[in-house]
Amino acid sequence: MTRILFVCHGNICRSVMAEMMMKHAVRQQGREAEFIIDSCATSTEELGNDIYPPAKCCLTAHNIPFTPHSARQITLADYDRYDHIICMERYNIRNLPKLSPKVQLLLPRDVADPWYSGDFETTYHDLEEGITSLL
C-alpha cells in the first residue's frame, strides 16, 4: 500500500485537486486498493473549508469526481502515516513543520497557483502531468 499526501498552502485548490485527480486516476486503472491518498495545508488560513468553488468547476469540466472536503493542516503524525509527502511548490516545503526524505515536489517546478491567477486550467494540466509521472 502506497500512502500519498498532497500539500499546498490552504488545501482548497491545488492539493485537494491533486487528491481528487489521483483518486480518479487509480480508480480508472483498478488500483484503488494499492493507495491511500489525502491532502492537507501548511497554513491554518482555510481550516475546515471545502474545495474552492472554481476548483470544483475545473474538476467537473474534466469529469473528475470529488467528495466533500474539509481543509486541514499537516501534522507531525503525517510524516509517519504517509510514504510520500508531495508539495505543490518550494514555498510549501519551507513551511512544513520538518524536512524529511519523504518530502518532494510534484514537478521539477512549482505547480501553477490558481488562487492568484484564477487560471485553474493551467493548474489542472500541471497536476495531470505530475500525477501521470507518479503513476
Backbone torsions as a table, in degrees:
resi	resn	phi	psi	omega
1	MET	NA	126.5	177.4
2	THR	-102.4	126.0	-177.2
3	ARG	-110.0	118.0	-174.9
4	ILE	-119.4	132.5	175.6
5	LEU	-120.3	119.4	176.8
6	PHE	-92.0	137.7	-173.5
7	VAL	-129.9	134.3	168.8
8	CYS	-141.7	-172.0	-175.1
9	HIS	-65.1	-51.8	-171.8
10	GLY	-111.8	-15.2	-179.4
11	ASN	65.6	32.6	174.7
12	ILE	-125.0	-7.7	179.5
13	CYS	-125.5	-91.2	-168.9
14	ARG	-62.6	-51.3	-174.9
15	SER	-66.8	-39.2	179.7
16	VAL	-73.6	-33.2	173.4
17	MET	-62.4	-43.8	178.5
18	ALA	-61.3	-42.0	178.2
19	GLU	-57.8	-51.6	-176.9
20	MET	-66.6	-38.1	179.3
21	MET	-67.8	-40.6	179.2
22	MET	-67.2	-43.4	177.5
23	LYS	-59.1	-42.4	179.2
24	HIS	-64.1	-44.6	-178.5
25	ALA	-62.6	-44.1	-179.3
26	VAL	-71.7	-31.5	175.6
27	ARG	-64.2	-43.0	179.0
28	GLN	-63.8	-30.6	179.7
29	GLN	-88.8	-0.5	-178.6
30	GLY	68.9	29.7	-175.1
31	ARG	-115.9	20.2	-177.6
32	GLU	-54.3	-38.5	-176.7
33	ALA	-68.5	-12.9	-178.3
34	GLU	-86.9	-10.5	-170.7
35	PHE	-134.0	148.0	161.7
36	ILE	-117.9	125.5	-173.5
37	ILE	-130.0	130.8	179.9
38	ASP	-147.1	178.3	177.8
39	SER	-147.1	160.6	178.9
40	CYS	-160.5	179.4	-177.8
41	ALA	-114.5	161.5	169.2
42	THR	-92.4	-20.3	-176.7
43	SER	-107.3	173.8	176.6
44	THR	-104.3	3.3	-171.1
45	GLU	-60.8	-33.7	-174.0
46	GLU	-116.2	15.5	-175.4
47	LEU	-48.9	131.0	177.7
48	GLY	84.7	-10.3	-178.0
49	ASN	-79.4	150.9	178.0
50	ASP	-78.5	178.3	175.6
51	ILE	-58.6	136.5	179.0
52	TYR	-59.0	130.8	-175.0
53	PRO	-50.5	-43.7	177.4
54	PRO	-64.1	-28.8	175.5
55	ALA	-67.7	-40.4	176.2
56	LYS	-60.9	-43.3	179.7
57	CYS	-61.1	-42.0	180.0
58	CYS	-64.7	-45.5	178.5
59	LEU	-60.0	-45.1	179.5
60	THR	-60.7	-41.9	-179.6
61	ALA	-62.0	-25.6	-179.9
62	HIS	-103.7	14.0	178.3
63	ASN	58.5	37.2	176.2
64	ILE	-100.3	113.5	178.6
65	PRO	-70.3	151.4	176.2
66	PHE	-139.2	157.8	-179.6
67	THR	-114.7	164.0	175.8
68	PRO	-54.7	146.0	-172.8
69	HIS	-135.4	148.7	174.3
70	SER	-133.7	108.5	-176.9
71	ALA	-56.2	139.4	178.8
72	ARG	-138.5	161.2	179.3
73	GLN	-97.5	145.9	177.9
74	ILE	-61.2	147.2	178.0
75	THR	-123.7	164.6	176.2
76	LEU	-62.5	-31.8	178.4
77	ALA	-62.1	-28.1	179.2
78	ASP	-62.0	-28.6	179.4
79	TYR	-65.8	-30.6	175.9
80	ASP	-84.4	-33.5	-174.1
81	ARG	-74.4	-31.3	-173.1
82	TYR	-113.9	146.4	176.9
83	ASP	-82.2	-33.4	-177.4
84	HIS	-133.1	128.1	174.5
85	ILE	-112.4	106.0	-169.9
86	ILE	-103.9	113.0	-178.5
87	CYS	-94.3	149.9	-178.6
88	MET	-82.3	-24.5	-179.2
89	GLU	-157.7	165.0	-178.7
90	ARG	-60.7	-35.2	177.9
91	TYR	-56.3	-39.1	178.9
92	ASN	-63.5	-41.4	-180.0
93	ILE	-61.6	-42.9	179.3
94	ARG	-62.1	-26.9	-177.0
95	ASN	-96.1	4.9	177.4
96	LEU	-72.8	152.2	179.7
97	PRO	-66.6	-22.9	174.9
98	LYS	-159.9	158.6	175.9
99	LEU	-93.2	154.2	-177.6
100	SER	-158.3	153.7	174.3
101	PRO	-61.4	-17.6	179.0
102	LYS	-73.2	-19.3	-175.2
103	VAL	-83.2	130.1	177.6
104	GLN	-152.8	164.5	173.5
105	LEU	-85.4	148.7	176.4
106	LEU	-65.6	-40.2	-179.7
107	LEU	-125.0	164.9	175.5
108	PRO	-71.6	-0.3	175.6
109	ARG	-134.2	170.5	177.8
110	ASP	-68.5	143.0	171.3
111	VAL	-74.0	133.4	-179.5
112	ALA	-52.9	134.8	-178.1
113	ASP	-96.6	106.7	-176.6
114	PRO	-75.1	-13.0	-179.6
115	TRP	-58.5	-39.4	-177.6
116	TYR	-92.4	-33.3	-174.9
117	SER	-92.8	-26.6	-173.5
118	GLY	75.3	4.0	-175.9
119	ASP	-95.3	82.9	-178.4
120	PHE	-74.5	-23.0	177.9
121	GLU	-65.0	-44.8	178.1
122	THR	-62.6	-42.0	177.6
123	THR	-61.2	-45.7	178.9
124	TYR	-56.0	-47.1	-177.8
125	HIS	-68.5	-35.9	173.6
126	ASP	-61.3	-46.4	-179.7
127	LEU	-64.1	-41.8	178.3
128	GLU	-58.9	-43.6	178.8
129	GLU	-61.7	-46.7	-179.2
130	GLY	-66.2	-41.6	-179.2
131	ILE	-67.7	-39.4	176.2
132	THR	-59.0	-42.3	178.3
133	SER	-65.7	-40.5	179.1
134	LEU	-61.2	-42.1	-177.6
135	LEU	-74.5	NA	NA
